[in-house]
Amino acid sequence: MKINLIEARSLTRKRLLLFIMRTFFFLLCTTVFSFTTENTFSQEKVVIDQDQTVTVDKVFKIIKEQTNYRFIYPSNLFENAPKIQLTKGEIEIQKLLNQSLSGSNLNFEVSKNNTIVIKENVVNYVNEIQQGIQISGTVVDGSGFPLPGANILEQGTKNGAQSDFDGNFSLKVSSKNAVLVVSYLGYLTREVALEGKTKIDIVLRENASALDEVVVVGYGTQRKSDLTGSVSVVDIDNAKKTVTYDAAKMLQGQVAGVTVQSSGEPGGFVNIKIRGINSFSNNNPLFVIDGMIIDSPFDFAPGDIESMQVLKDASAAAIYGVRGANGVVIITTKKGKMGKFDVKLKSLYGVQNVANTWSVTDRVGYQNITTAAELNAGLSIAPGNDPNNPSYISNVDTNWQEAAFRTGYIENHALTFSGGAESLAYNMNVDYFKNSSYMDSPQDYERISTNLNLTGNKGKFKYGSKLGYTQSNKEIFNEYLAGQSPISDLLGAIPTMSVYDENNIGGYGGTDNLTQRAISMNVIGFNNVNENSGQRNRFIGNIWGELEIFEGFKYKLDASFDRLDWKNRLFIPESELGWYYLTTPEEASLDIATGSQTRTFLNHLLTYDITLADKHKIGVLAGLVQERNDYYNHWSRGVGYPTGTISHLEYATDTSTGENENTITGISYLSRLNYGYDDRYLLTVNFRQDKTSLFSEINNSANFYSFSGAWKLSNEKFITLPEWLNTVKLRGGYGELGNNTIPPYFFATTTNQFAGYNFNNALAPGTTVVSSLDPNVHWEKTKTTNVALELGLLDNDLQFTAEYYIKKSNDLLIGVPLPFSTGAFPASITTNAGAVQNKGLEFTASYSNNRHEFKYNISANLGTLKNEVQQIGINGNPIYGAASKTEVGRSIGEIYAYETDGIFQSDAEVAASPTQVGAAAGDIKFKDQLTVDTDNDGVFDSADGIINDQDRIFQGVTIPKYSYGFNFNSTYKNFDLSFFLQGAGGNKAFNGMYRNLMIGQYVNHHTDALNYWTPTNTDTNVPRPIIGDPNGNARDSNRFIEDGDYIKLQNMEIGYNIPLGDNKLIQSVRIYANGQNLFIISKYRGYDPDFNSNDGLFSRGYDGGSLPNPRTFSLGVQVDF
C-alpha cells in the first residue's frame, strides 16, 4: 500500500511509507501518545479561484497549499471516486472535506499537529462481553508487517477491538467457535473462525483494486498494470528456496523463456539464455543491481535480494541500448525501513551427494573386453590382463566413482540489521557461504560478503548509498588437457589401477605401460597433488541523490564504483601418476595470474511526471551515462623445481612474466516517454545513443530504440465483461537492441614481427598477421517484435499471460576466410556477417487462494523456442562443432552424425555392402545416404556406394523446443510446504561419455559393452571391441544420440513457525527442511540431461562429462528478533 503525505515530503516507496502509516494510525486509534484529536477547523476557509470540477486529491492539494494542514491516506484511495464540483469563492475547510468524503465509508481526524488522517468509519467498539473467552493475536500484511488500527469485530455483535502499534490485539469473545471479522483500509476484509484457538495470527491480503504492484524497470519504476513491454517479475520467495551461491541460478524454471545451465562445481559459473541464442559469441544477459551495471551477480549474496525483474524484449530493454540484446535482469537488494531496530538471523547446513552413478565394468569385465579387443587386433594380451602371466592383476579392483564421490557439505549463515528514521534508514547484511565438493579433491568454495544500504530524505531531497565487499576463495578442479573433463577421466579410469601407491612420488597410483598398456588418469591423485586456487576480492560503492526541483520534476545524480581484484595460482609439483602422467623436477611449474578490473559509472537523470485534465498521464525520462572500464592482468610462470623446493617463483629454474591492460570508455544518451490516457491506452517510447571506444572511430556510436503500446480493454465503458473476468489487456512492441560483448580493440589488426615464411624450403624472416579484423566492424544488432495478452480472472486471483515474440539478430561477428596471400594466419578476418532468428510462445499462469486457513499459491510457466540461422559469413560455409553442424536454415549446433544400419554378420556381407574402410564381421554397418543427383533436378536420389563424411546427416536439434516450471506453495496453521518442478524437452543430446565408455580401447567400459558381438553372440547391437578401431565404430553416430527431455523435482521445502507466546525478544522462529535436485525423470543415460556443455553454443548438445549437479538436503532456521 502506498500512502500520500502531502507536505514538503513526498514519500513514494511502499516499505518506507509503511512505517509512517503505522505510526499515525497508531496515534489516532489508540491515543498512546498524549495528544487529542477533533474534527473541527473553527471557521478556517480556503479560496477557490474559479468554478471547476476536480478530484478529491486535488481538493486536498488546494487545502494544503493555503493552510498548514497535511494529509495521510493511501495514494490511490480516490482513483475511482466521483469528482467534486467547486464554485468560485470562499468555502470552509470543514464543509469542503465533508463534501469530498460524502457518499463514502470514509472520515477524517485532525491532530493538534495539523495532520489530517483519512480513515474508514469504524464502529465505536466496546468490549461488551464481561464473561467470556479471552483471545489475542496479531494482524499483519502479506510481508509480515504489523497493521496498526485494524478493526477486529466478533461477527453478529458490536464487540470488537483495534490492533495497536505492533498489530497486536486482545478481545473477550462469547464462544470458542466465534468468528472474527477483520478489516483494514486498502485490504480485503477477512472472516476468521477461532475453532477453539485463543491466540491467532491474521494475515490480510491487499485489495487488488486499491494496490497496483510497482516493478523496477530501466532507470526507474512503473506500475505493473502500465507496462507495455515484456517484463517478468520473479517470485523472489520461491526463487530463494534454491540453495545456491549465485543469484543467477535462482532464475531456473521461474520465468518463461529463460534457461539456466550450471554444473555441480562449487563456485562454478552459470550460463543463462533469455529467449534463445542471439549471437555466435556471448549470449549472457546484462545484470543490473541497484542501478549498477555488472556482468554477473556471482559475488552477491542471494539472501540479500528484495526483487528480480527480467526484461525480455526491446520495449523493456531498449533503454540499455547496446547491452540489451540478450535481455536484462534487474535486481534490487533490501533497503532500510523506518521503524524500530530489527535483527534477522538465517542459518543453514546441508549435505550433498551424486544422485546416480554410471554402470561401468569391474576388474573382470574390463579385462574381458580389453583382452577381446587386443586379440581382435592381432595383439598379445597385456600382461596385467592375462591370467597366465606372472604380472596378472587380480588384487586391484577399484570402483572409481565410489572412491571419488563422497558427501559434500554446504552451509550458509546470514545476519541482517535494519531500522532507522525518515531522515536515514539502513539495512546491513553479512553473509557467509561455504560449499565443500562431493568429489575427493581439495575443491571448495568459500565466500563472505557484507552489504550496507542507506536511504533517506530531507524535504524535497532524497539520498542513498550502497557499500558492499565480497571475498571468495576457490579450490579449482585441475584439467590435464584443455577441455578435458575430470568426470571423463574418472569414468575412463581402469579398475586395475590403484588409487594410492606409496611407491610413487606423491603417493597416488598410476598405470604401467608394459603391464597394462593403458593411458589412464588418476583424477583423484591429480587433483590432490596439484594446487590450483583462485581468490576474488570485490568492492562496490554507490551514492545517489535526487532533488525534486518542482512538483513532478526531479533530477537524480548517481555515481557507482566497482572494483574486482583476483589472484589465480596453479602449482604442478614433481609427481608420478603412472608412466604417461609423470612430472619431473625439470617440468614442475608454477603459474600465477593477478589482475584487477575497475568500472565507474556516472548517471545524470531528469524525470518529469504530470497528469493533465485527470486523464493524460505523462512521464518523461532523459539521461546521460558516462562509464569507464580499466582492466589489468599480470602473469608469471616458473619452470623447474627441484625436489622439496618451496613453490615460490624465486626458486624456479626459469621464470617469465607478461602483462596486458586496456581501458574502455563510453558515453550514452537515453530517453523514455510514457503516456497513458484514462488508464485505458498506454504508449512507451525508448531511445538511446551509445558511443564506446570498443570500436573504431568509424563505427563507435549507434542508436537504439523501441515503441510499445497497450490497451486495457477491461477499463472500457463500452465493453461489458462477465463477472468472472476482471482484467483484459493487450500489448505489443517493436525495437532494436545491441550487443557489445566483444574483446577490447577487437577492430585492430595485430602482427608478429618475430615470425617468418616458408620460402624454397627455408624459413625466410618476416612479419605475419596474427589477427586480421575489419576496421568497419560494428555492433551486433537485434530487432524484436512482441505481442501479448494479459487476463485477470476470479477477482484477479487467477492471472494469465500469453506472449509471442520474434527476435532477429543481424551483423553477428564471425570469421570469414581470406586468401593465404594476405599473410594472415589463421587465414580469416572477423567481420559482421551473421544472422540468427529466435521466435516462440510464452505462457504464464498463477492462482492464489488465501481466504481460508489452508492457503496456497500455484504458478506455472511454459516457453517454446525455434532457433534458425539465417546467415553465416559471406559464402554461408557451415560451422562444425563436437558432433554438430551449424548451417543456414537450421538451428545452431544441430547434431550431425552417421546413421547406423546394424552390425556386419560376416565378411561376405561387408564385401557386398558400400565401401566402408576397415570394416569386418562384428563392426557397425553405417548407412550410405543419398548424396548423388543423377538427373540434375537438385534432389539427391542415389547413394555413391562409399561411406564417407558426406553420409553424415542432421539428427536433431540440441536447443530445447520447450521449457517449463511449476511452483506450489501452501500454508496451514504454522506449517508451510512448497515444491518446484522444472523441465525441458524436444531436443536431442549426444552422449559423449557413453561413447567414450563403448569404444573398446584401453579405458574402462560401460556394462553394455559386455554384450559385444562374437560369432556366437550375434543378436546384439554392440560391435566387437578392437584396439585401434579401424572401422571407426566410435565415430559420431546415432548410437550415442539420446532424448534430452526431462522433468526434475528441483526443490521441496517443509517449514514450521514455532509459537512463541508473549516473547518480547524474539518475534518469530521458523525451522525448515529443504531438498534440492531430488529426482529426475528422463531416458538419458548420463548424470543429468541438463548438462552444462563446453561452450553452450555450437557444441551445446555434446555431453563430454559435465560435473553433475548434486542432490542436496539441508536444515535451516530463520529467527526475527
C-alpha positions, 0 to 999 in steps of 0.5 A, a space after each residue: 500500500 502506498 500512502 500520500 503525505 502531502 507536505 514538503 515530503 513526498 514519500 513514494 516507496 511502499 516499505 518506507 511509507 509503511 512505517 509512517 502509516 503505522 505510526 499515525 494510525 497508531 496515534 489516532 486509534 489508540 491515543 498512546 501518545 498524549 495528544 487529542 484529536 477533533 474534527 473541527 477547523 473553527 471557521 478556517 476557509 480556503 479560496 477557490 479561484 474559479 468554478 471547476 470540477 476536480 478530484 478529491 486529491 486535488 481538493 486536498 492539494 488546494 487545502 494544503 497549499 493555503 493552510 498548514 494542514 497535511 494529509 495521510 491516506 493511501 495514494 490511490 484511495 480516490 482513483 475511482 471516486 466521483 469528482 467534486 464540483 467547486 464554485 468560485 469563492 470562499 468555502 470552509 475547510 470543514 464543509 469542503 472535506 465533508 463534501 469530498 468524503 460524502 457518499 463514502 465509508 470514509 472520515 477524517 481526524 485532525 491532530 493538534 499537529 495539523 495532520 489530517 488522517 483519512 480513515 474508514 468509519 469504524 464502529 465505536 467498539 466496546 468490549 461488551 462481553 464481561 464473561 467470556 473467552 479471552 483471545 489475542 493475536 496479531 494482524 499483519 500484511 502479506 510481508 509480515 508487517 504489523 497493521 496498526 488500527 485494524 478493526 477486529 469485530 466478533 461477527 453478529 455483535 458490536 464487540 470488537 477491538 483495534 490492533 495497536 502499534 505492533 498489530 497486536 490485539 486482545 478481545 473477550 469473545 462469547 464462544 470458542 467457535 466465534 468468528 472474527 471479522 477483520 478489516 483494514 483500509 486498502 485490504 480485503 476484509 477477512 472472516 476468521 473462525 477461532 475453532 477453539 484457538 485463543 491466540 491467532 495470527 491474521 494475515 490480510 491480503 491487499 485489495 487488488 483494486 486499491 494496490 497496483 504492484 510497482 516493478 523496477 524497470 530501466 532507470 526507474 519504476 512503473 506500475 505493473 498494470 502500465 507496462 507495455 513491454 515484456 517484463 517478468 517479475 520473479 517470485 523472489 520467495 520461491 526463487 530463494 528456496 534454491 540453495 545456491 551461491 549465485 543469484 543467477 541460478 535462482 532464475 531456473 524454471 521461474 520465468 518463461 523463456 529463460 534457461 539456466 545451465 550450471 554444473 555441480 562445481 562449487 563456485 562454478 559459473 552459470 550460463 543463462 539464455 533469455 529467449 534463445 541464442 542471439 549471437 555466435 559469441 556471448 549470449 549472457 544477459 546484462 545484470 543490473 543491481 541497484 542501478 549498477 551495471 555488472 556482468 554477473 551477480 556471482 559475488 552477491 549474496 542471494 539472501 540479500 535480494 528484495 526483487 528480480 525483474 527480467 526484461 525480455 524484449 526491446 520495449 523493456 530493454 531498449 533503454 540499455 541500448 547496446 547491452 540489451 540484446 540478450 535481455 536484462 535482469 534487474 535486481 534490487 537488494 533490501 533497503 532500510 525501513 523506518 521503524 524500530 531496530 530489527 535483527 534477522 538471523 538465517 542459518 543453514 547446513 546441508 549435505 550433498 551427494 551424486 544422485 546416480 552413478 554410471 554402470 561401468 565394468 569391474 576388474 573382470 569385465 574390463 579385462 574381458 573386453 580389453 583382452 577381446 579387443 587386443 586379440 581382435 587386433 592381432 595383439 598379445 594380451 597385456 600382461 596385467 590382463 592375462 591370467 597366465 602371466 606372472 604380472 596378472 592383476 587380480 588384487 586391484 579392483 577399484 570402483 572409481 566413482 565410489 572412491 571419488 564421490 563422497 558427501 559434500 557439505 554446504 552451509 550458509 549463515 546470514 545476519 541482517 540489521 535494519 531500522 532507522 528514521 525518515 531522515 536515514 534508514 539502513 539495512 546491513 547484511 553479512 553473509 557467509 557461504 561455504 560449499 565443500 565438493 562431493 568429489 575427493 579433491 581439495 575443491 571448495 568454495 568459500 565466500 563472505 560478503 557484507 552489504 550496507 544500504 542507506 536511504 533517506 530524505 530531507 524535504 524535497 531531497 532524497 539520498 542513498 548509498 550502497 557499500 558492499 565487499 565480497 571475498 571468495 576463495 576457490 579450490 579449482 578442479 585441475 584439467 590435464 588437457 584443455 577441455 578435458 573433463 575430470 568426470 571423463 577421466 574418472 569414468 575412463 579410469 581402469 579398475 586395475 589401477 590403484 588409487 594410492 601407491 606409496 611407491 610413487 612420488 606423491 603417493 597416488 597410483 598410476 598405470 604401467 605401460 608394459 603391464 597394462 598398456 593403458 593411458 589412464 588418469 588418476 583424477 583423484 591423485 591429480 587433483 590432490 597433488 596439484 594446487 590450483 586456487 583462485 581468490 576474488 576480492 570485490 568492492 562496490 560503492 554507490 551514492 545517489 541523490 535526487 532533488 525534486 526541483 518542482 512538483 513532478 520534476 526531479 533530477 537524480 545524480 548517481 555515481 557507482 564504483 566497482 572494483 574486482 581484484 583476483 589472484 589465480 595460482 596453479 602449482 604442478 609439483 614433481 609427481 608420478 601418476 603412472 608412466 604417461 602422467 609423470 612430472 619431473 623436477 625439470 617440468 614442475 611449474 608454477 603459474 600465477 595470474 593477478 589482475 584487477 578490473 575497475 568500472 565507474 559509472 556516472 548517471 545524470 537523470 531528469 524525470 518529469 511526471 504530470 497528469 493533465 485534465 485527470 486523464 493524460 498521464 505523462 512521464 518523461 525520462 532523459 539521461 546521460 551515462 558516462 562509464 569507464 572500464 580499466 582492466 589489468 592482468 599480470 602473469 608469471 610462470 616458473 619452470 623447474 623445481 627441484 625436489 622439496 623446493 618451496 613453490 615460490 617463483 624465486 626458486 624456479 629454474 626459469 621464470 617469465 612474466 607478461 602483462 596486458 591492460 586496456 581501458 574502455 570508455 563510453 558515453 550514452 544518451 537515453 530517453 523514455 516517454 510514457 503516456 497513458 490516457 484514462 488508464 485505458 491506452 498506454 504508449 512507451 517510447 525508448 531511445 538511446 545513443 551509445 558511443 564506446 571506444 570498443 570500436 573504431 572511430 568509424 563505427 563507435 556510436 549507434 542508436 537504439 530504440 523501441 515503441 510499445 503500446 497497450 490497451 486495457 480493454 477491461 477499463 472500457 465503458 463500452 465493453 461489458 465483461 462477465 463477472 468472472 473476468 476482471 482484467 483484459 489487456 493487450 500489448 505489443 512492441 517493436 525495437 532494436 537492441 545491441 550487443 557489445 560483448 566483444 574483446 577490447 580493440 577487437 577492430 585492430 589488426 595485430 602482427 608478429 614481427 618475430 615470425 617468418 615464411 616458408 620460402 624454397 624450403 627455408 624459413 625466410 624472416 618476416 612479419 605475419 598477421 596474427 589477427 586480421 579484423 575489419 576496421 568497419 566492424 560494428 555492433 551486433 544488432 537485434 530487432 524484436 517484435 512482441 505481442 501479448 495478452 494479459 487476463 485477470 480472472 476470479 477477482 484477479 486471483 487467477 492471472 494469465 499471460 500469453 506472449 509471442 515474440 520474434 527476435 532477429 539478430 543481424 551483423 553477428 561477428 564471425 570469421 570469414 576466410 581470406 586468401 593465404 596471400 594476405 599473410 594472415 594466419 589463421 587465414 580469416 578476418 572477423 567481420 559482421 556477417 551473421 544472422 540468427 532468428 529466435 521466435 516462440 510462445 510464452 505462457 504464464 499462469 498463477 492462482 492464489 487462494 488465501 481466504 481460508 486457513 489452508 492457503 496456497 499459491 500455484 504458478 506455472 510457466 511454459 516457453 517454446 523456442 525455434 532457433 534458425 540461422 539465417 546467415 553465416 559469413 559471406 559464402 554461408 560455409 557451415 560451422 562444425 562443432 563436437 558432433 554438430 553442424 551449424 548451417 543456414 536454415 537450421 538451428 545452431 549446433 544441430 547434431 550431425 552424425 552417421 546413421 547406423 544400419 546394424 552390425 556386419 554378420 560376416 565378411 561376405 556381407 561387408 564385401 557386398 555392402 558400400 565401401 566402408 574402410 576397415 570394416 569386418 564381421 562384428 563392426 557397425 554397418 553405417 548407412 550410405 545416404 543419398 548424396 548423388 543427383 543423377 538427373 540434375 533436378 537438385 534432389 539427391 536420389 542415389 547413394 555413391 556406394 562409399 561411406 564417407 563424411 558426406 553420409 553424415 546427416 542432421 539428427 536433431 536439434 540440441 536447443 530445447 523446443 520447450 521449457 517449463 516450471 511449476 511452483 506450489 506453495 501452501 500454508 496451514 496453521 504454522 506449517 508451510 510446504 512448497 515444491 518446484 518442478 522444472 523441465 525441458 524437452 524436444 531436443 536431442 543430446 549426444 552422449 559423449 561419455 557413453 561413447 567414450 565408455 563403448 569404444 573398446 580401447 584401453 579405458 574402462 567400459 560401460 556394462 553394455 559393452 559386455 554384450 559385444 558381438 562374437 560369432 556366437 553372440 550375434 543378436 546384439 547391437 554392440 560391435 566387437 571391441 578392437 584396439 585401434 578401431 579401424 572401422 571407426 565404430 566410435 565415430 559420431 553416430 546415432 548410437 550415442 544420440 539420446 532424448 534430452 527431455 526431462 522433468 526434475 523435482 528441483 526443490 521441496 521445502 517443509 517449514 514450521 513457525 514455532 509459537 512463541 507466546 508473549 516473547 518480547 525478544 524474539 518475534 518469530 522462529 521458523 525451522 525448515 527442511 529443504 531438498 534440492 535436485 531430488 529426482 529426475 525423470 528422463 531416458 538419458 543415460 548420463 548424470 543429468 540431461 541438463 548438462 552444462 556443455 563446453 561452450 553452450 553454443 555450437 557444441 551445446 548438445 555434446 555431453 563430454 562429462 559435465 560435473 553433475 549437479 548434486 542432490 542436496 538436503 539441508 536444515 535451516 532456521 530463520 529467527 526475527 528478533 
